[in-house]
Amino acid sequence: MRPPWIDAAWSVWVRRREGGRVPHAVLLAGPAGLGKRGLAADIVGGLLCTAPGPDGRPCGACRACTLVAAGTHPDLHRVALEVNEDSGKLRTEIVVEQVRALRDALAQTSQFGGWRIALIDPADAMNGPSFNALLKTLEEPEASALLLLVCDRPGALPATIRSRCQRIDLRFPARAEALAWLSAAGVAGAVGAETLDLAAGNPGLARAYAEPVARAQLETVLRDLAAVGSGRAAPGDVAGSWLKDKDATAGLLVLAAQAVRVAAWSTLGQGSPGKSAAALSGLTAGADFQKLAQWWDRANAIREQLRAPLRHDLLLLELLRDFRAVLRPSTAARG
């Protein structure tokens, strides 16, 4: 189901294409969950399709569309996170060798006689050498070649990269539109409103938060934060619990930050914490809004630090101690 709010971004692209102003590089930017990748698929498919529809989107039936769907179109080159051959695990960065290979591929003649497209996703996962290699490609663009960068965090890209791309941003829809879309997706009523608040107005994330696994994680996070804040649980014990499944730790931190954000706004009488977050809201009712806001910022920052080879247990321990201190300054030394 294509989200209706991406129509505005699609219109921006169509106007550029119909006006003969297709750039050599486009940056699709916006928070995760808004449909950037669906928009990227439409842009790629529309350029490679041999019989696009009247709205410029791919037909989905021609040979080019079939090859794109199968991932075998010779003029479409994808750059994504790859498996590290040494460890067998997915890399956390797009490495320079991938970008150099992409540059060589774009230098080749189009096999279909049309566009050659490079799709880099997630573009914010490139490391320093990768950015430098990409910059050379941006400075010397190939004719009839499009670099399409998809990015949740455009601020993570160097200014030299951003300045050489035409940017298309996806933005949050109005609340009524988001709730209607959630309802059509099966997330209706109070659950839709609560998850949308938890997702700070992002309907894609709200839909993800409504899934059973995420709902269970949210209940765990709320219970643990309430226990730490009230002194019923030691920060170290909760930190250890959150680290048992390291693949889930970042997700728990996201939910913790979002829940505290909702609770913080409720201290100002703005918004409703929803049924599942009511206990946390009651716990934070006497806390200072600015300190709660600083805590959710730190939680989001630590989520990024989990990618680095740091002592994750110490990061989480300090974060949870700080949460108790925000609520009960006198207990800070006893964490």
PLY file of the C-alpha trace (Angstrom):
ply
format ascii 1.0
element vertex 335
property float x
property float y
property float z
element edge 334
property int vertex1
property int vertex2
end_header
0.00 0.00 0.00
1.69 3.20 -1.20
1.52 5.91 1.51
-0.37 8.94 0.19
2.08 11.44 1.69
4.84 10.46 -0.73
2.81 11.90 -3.60
4.22 15.37 -2.92
7.79 14.08 -3.17
6.91 12.10 -6.30
5.48 15.26 -7.88
8.77 17.05 -7.28
10.58 14.29 -9.13
8.08 14.17 -12.01
8.34 17.93 -12.57
12.09 17.69 -12.82
11.97 14.74 -15.18
9.29 16.22 -17.45
11.21 19.48 -17.52
14.34 17.68 -18.70
16.07 18.52 -15.43
17.00 15.06 -14.18
20.13 15.65 -12.08
23.14 13.37 -11.99
22.63 12.81 -8.25
19.54 12.75 -6.03
19.39 12.46 -2.25
16.17 10.97 -0.88
16.10 11.99 2.76
13.76 11.67 5.70
13.18 9.61 8.85
12.87 5.84 8.58
9.35 4.60 8.02
8.06 7.25 5.61
8.45 5.27 2.39
11.72 6.52 0.91
12.61 3.12 -0.45
9.27 2.75 -2.18
9.81 6.17 -3.74
13.32 5.16 -4.80
11.88 2.03 -6.44
9.40 4.15 -8.40
12.15 6.53 -9.55
14.43 3.69 -10.62
11.65 1.71 -12.24
10.19 4.74 -14.00
13.53 5.57 -15.63
14.29 2.02 -16.73
10.73 0.96 -17.68
10.02 0.82 -21.42
6.31 1.56 -20.98
5.82 3.76 -17.90
2.32 4.77 -16.87
0.86 8.25 -17.33
2.04 9.17 -13.83
5.61 8.19 -14.74
5.70 5.11 -12.55
6.90 1.74 -13.93
4.42 -0.57 -15.62
5.71 -3.60 -13.74
5.20 -5.89 -16.74
7.81 -5.06 -19.39
11.13 -6.90 -19.65
12.99 -4.07 -17.96
10.60 -4.10 -15.00
10.91 -7.87 -14.75
14.69 -7.60 -14.60
14.55 -4.83 -12.00
12.24 -6.93 -9.83
14.60 -9.90 -10.14
17.61 -7.74 -9.29
19.30 -8.56 -12.59
18.85 -5.41 -14.69
22.31 -4.74 -16.14
21.94 -0.96 -15.93
20.93 -0.90 -12.27
23.76 -1.10 -9.76
22.91 -1.43 -6.08
25.28 -0.61 -3.24
24.20 -1.82 0.19
25.62 -3.36 3.33
27.35 -6.63 2.45
28.39 -9.69 4.39
31.95 -9.62 5.69
33.61 -12.72 4.26
35.88 -13.08 7.30
33.21 -12.95 10.00
30.16 -14.04 8.02
28.24 -11.11 9.54
26.66 -8.12 7.84
28.99 -5.15 7.70
28.01 -1.97 9.49
29.59 0.22 6.79
29.64 0.54 3.02
33.33 0.20 2.20
35.42 1.99 -0.39
35.82 -1.06 -2.64
32.07 -1.07 -3.23
32.06 2.56 -4.33
35.05 2.07 -6.60
33.34 -0.90 -8.25
30.26 1.27 -8.71
32.29 3.98 -10.40
33.72 1.43 -12.85
30.24 0.07 -13.59
28.83 3.52 -14.37
31.66 4.11 -16.82
30.40 1.24 -18.98
27.97 1.70 -21.87
24.31 1.15 -21.07
23.25 -2.33 -22.21
19.68 -1.16 -22.78
20.68 2.10 -24.42
19.16 4.26 -21.71
19.85 5.26 -18.16
22.46 3.72 -15.90
21.43 4.02 -12.26
23.36 3.57 -9.04
21.25 3.06 -5.91
23.17 3.56 -2.66
21.15 2.53 0.39
21.77 3.32 3.21
23.97 6.16 2.03
24.67 7.25 5.60
26.44 3.92 6.18
29.37 4.90 3.96
32.64 5.48 5.78
35.21 8.22 5.17
37.10 6.55 2.29
33.77 5.64 0.66
32.60 9.24 0.80
35.87 10.38 -0.79
35.53 7.83 -3.60
31.91 8.86 -4.19
32.90 12.52 -4.30
35.15 11.81 -7.29
32.18 10.27 -9.10
29.97 13.25 -8.24
32.61 15.69 -9.47
32.93 13.89 -12.81
29.41 12.59 -13.57
28.79 10.23 -16.46
26.22 11.16 -19.10
22.81 9.47 -18.69
23.83 8.16 -15.28
21.93 8.78 -12.04
23.27 8.36 -8.53
20.36 7.82 -6.14
21.25 8.06 -2.45
18.71 6.93 0.15
19.37 8.21 3.64
17.60 8.27 7.02
20.18 10.64 8.50
21.28 13.17 5.87
23.30 15.03 8.50
25.67 12.05 8.59
26.70 12.78 4.99
29.53 15.27 4.45
28.45 18.68 3.18
30.53 18.10 0.05
28.28 15.15 -0.82
24.99 16.83 0.06
25.82 19.96 -1.92
26.31 17.94 -5.10
22.92 16.22 -4.89
19.44 17.51 -5.58
17.55 16.70 -2.42
14.01 15.38 -2.11
12.73 15.23 1.46
9.89 13.11 2.77
7.98 14.76 5.58
5.48 13.61 8.18
1.84 13.75 7.09
-0.88 15.54 9.03
-2.10 13.57 12.04
-5.52 12.88 10.50
-3.93 11.50 7.33
-1.53 9.35 9.35
-4.33 7.93 11.50
-6.44 7.17 8.43
-3.54 5.31 6.84
-2.88 3.38 10.04
-6.55 2.44 10.29
-6.51 1.15 6.71
-3.41 -0.87 7.64
-5.25 -2.48 10.55
-3.91 -0.25 13.34
-7.04 1.62 14.34
-8.55 3.46 17.29
-6.63 3.96 20.52
-3.78 1.69 19.44
-3.23 3.76 16.30
-3.25 7.02 18.24
-0.94 5.67 20.94
1.61 4.20 18.57
1.55 7.38 16.46
2.34 9.42 19.57
5.09 6.99 20.49
6.52 7.35 16.97
6.45 11.15 17.21
4.01 11.39 14.31
5.80 8.95 11.99
3.08 6.60 10.66
5.52 4.02 9.30
7.16 3.62 12.68
3.76 3.63 14.36
2.73 0.66 12.26
5.93 -1.15 13.23
5.36 -0.34 16.92
1.92 -1.93 16.70
3.40 -5.33 15.81
3.26 -7.91 18.63
7.02 -8.14 19.09
7.40 -4.37 19.36
4.43 -4.13 21.72
6.03 -6.73 23.97
9.35 -4.86 23.87
7.58 -1.64 24.77
5.97 -3.24 27.80
9.39 -4.54 28.87
10.99 -1.12 28.47
8.22 0.66 30.37
8.33 -1.89 33.18
12.12 -1.67 33.45
12.25 2.12 33.38
9.54 2.33 36.03
11.44 -0.17 38.20
14.72 1.74 37.86
13.04 5.09 38.47
11.25 3.88 41.60
14.33 2.12 42.96
12.81 -1.36 42.66
15.52 -2.47 40.20
19.22 -1.74 39.97
20.37 0.02 36.77
23.08 -2.61 36.31
20.57 -5.46 36.36
18.36 -3.79 33.76
21.38 -2.94 31.59
22.42 -6.58 31.67
18.92 -7.68 30.74
18.79 -5.32 27.75
22.14 -6.64 26.52
21.19 -10.32 26.60
19.98 -10.07 23.02
22.41 -7.60 21.49
20.51 -7.54 18.21
17.48 -6.16 20.09
19.32 -3.68 22.31
19.19 -0.77 19.86
15.46 -1.31 19.38
14.91 -1.27 23.14
16.79 2.01 23.39
14.67 3.53 20.63
11.49 2.54 22.45
12.88 3.83 25.75
13.76 7.19 24.21
10.40 7.50 22.49
8.46 6.54 25.62
10.34 9.10 27.71
9.75 11.73 25.02
6.00 11.11 25.20
6.12 11.15 29.01
8.13 14.38 28.97
5.56 16.18 26.86
2.81 14.93 29.14
4.53 16.77 32.01
3.65 19.96 30.14
0.09 18.84 29.62
0.67 18.26 25.90
-0.43 15.02 24.31
-1.51 11.80 25.92
0.90 9.03 26.89
-1.59 6.35 25.90
-2.67 3.37 27.90
0.60 1.41 27.91
2.74 4.43 28.81
0.45 5.71 31.56
2.56 4.22 34.36
5.73 5.86 33.05
3.90 9.15 32.64
2.80 8.99 36.27
6.37 8.28 37.34
7.77 11.28 35.43
4.97 13.69 36.36
7.16 15.61 38.80
10.31 15.53 36.68
11.83 18.46 34.84
10.93 18.53 31.13
14.37 19.74 30.01
16.15 16.98 31.91
13.84 14.34 30.44
14.44 15.81 26.98
18.18 15.63 27.50
17.84 11.99 28.59
15.98 10.92 25.45
18.62 12.70 23.34
21.32 10.74 25.18
19.46 7.48 24.69
19.36 8.09 20.94
23.06 8.99 20.91
23.99 5.83 22.78
22.02 3.79 20.26
24.50 5.00 17.63
27.43 4.23 19.94
26.33 0.62 20.13
27.82 0.22 16.64
31.27 1.02 18.01
33.55 -1.38 19.94
32.81 0.26 23.30
31.74 -1.12 26.69
28.02 -1.27 25.96
27.25 -2.39 29.49
28.85 0.75 30.92
27.02 2.99 28.44
23.66 1.53 29.42
24.49 1.52 33.12
25.28 5.24 33.06
22.17 5.99 31.02
19.87 4.16 33.43
21.53 5.73 36.45
20.91 9.11 34.87
17.25 8.22 34.39
16.90 7.56 38.10
18.74 10.82 38.82
16.37 12.78 36.59
13.41 11.49 38.56
15.02 11.39 41.99
18.12 13.57 42.24
18.78 12.42 45.80
19.21 8.80 44.67
21.83 9.56 42.01
24.74 8.60 44.21
23.15 5.33 45.27
22.62 3.86 41.72
0 1
1 2
2 3
3 4
4 5
5 6
6 7
7 8
8 9
9 10
10 11
11 12
12 13
13 14
14 15
15 16
16 17
17 18
18 19
19 20
20 21
21 22
22 23
23 24
24 25
25 26
26 27
27 28
28 29
29 30
30 31
31 32
32 33
33 34
34 35
35 36
36 37
37 38
38 39
39 40
40 41
41 42
42 43
43 44
44 45
45 46
46 47
47 48
48 49
49 50
50 51
51 52
52 53
53 54
54 55
55 56
56 57
57 58
58 59
59 60
60 61
61 62
62 63
63 64
64 65
65 66
66 67
67 68
68 69
69 70
70 71
71 72
72 73
73 74
74 75
75 76
76 77
77 78
78 79
79 80
80 81
81 82
82 83
83 84
84 85
85 86
86 87
87 88
88 89
89 90
90 91
91 92
92 93
93 94
94 95
95 96
96 97
97 98
98 99
99 100
100 101
101 102
102 103
103 104
104 105
105 106
106 107
107 108
108 109
109 110
110 111
111 112
112 113
113 114
114 115
115 116
116 117
117 118
118 119
119 120
120 121
121 122
122 123
123 124
124 125
125 126
126 127
127 128
128 129
129 130
130 131
131 132
132 133
133 134
134 135
135 136
136 137
137 138
138 139
139 140
140 141
141 142
142 143
143 144
144 145
145 146
146 147
147 148
148 149
149 150
150 151
151 152
152 153
153 154
154 155
155 156
156 157
157 158
158 159
159 160
160 161
161 162
162 163
163 164
164 165
165 166
166 167
167 168
168 169
169 170
170 171
171 172
172 173
173 174
174 175
175 176
176 177
177 178
178 179
179 180
180 181
181 182
182 183
183 184
184 185
185 186
186 187
187 188
188 189
189 190
190 191
191 192
192 193
193 194
194 195
195 196
196 197
197 198
198 199
199 200
200 201
201 202
202 203
203 204
204 205
205 206
206 207
207 208
208 209
209 210
210 211
211 212
212 213
213 214
214 215
215 216
216 217
217 218
218 219
219 220
220 221
221 222
222 223
223 224
224 225
225 226
226 227
227 228
228 229
229 230
230 231
231 232
232 233
233 234
234 235
235 236
236 237
237 238
238 239
239 240
240 241
241 242
242 243
243 244
244 245
245 246
246 247
247 248
248 249
249 250
250 251
251 252
252 253
253 254
254 255
255 256
256 257
257 258
258 259
259 260
260 261
261 262
262 263
263 264
264 265
265 266
266 267
267 268
268 269
269 270
270 271
271 272
272 273
273 274
274 275
275 276
276 277
277 278
278 279
279 280
280 281
281 282
282 283
283 284
284 285
285 286
286 287
287 288
288 289
289 290
290 291
291 292
292 293
293 294
294 295
295 296
296 297
297 298
298 299
299 300
300 301
301 302
302 303
303 304
304 305
305 306
306 307
307 308
308 309
309 310
310 311
311 312
312 313
313 314
314 315
315 316
316 317
317 318
318 319
319 320
320 321
321 322
322 323
323 324
324 325
325 326
326 327
327 328
328 329
329 330
330 331
331 332
332 333
333 334
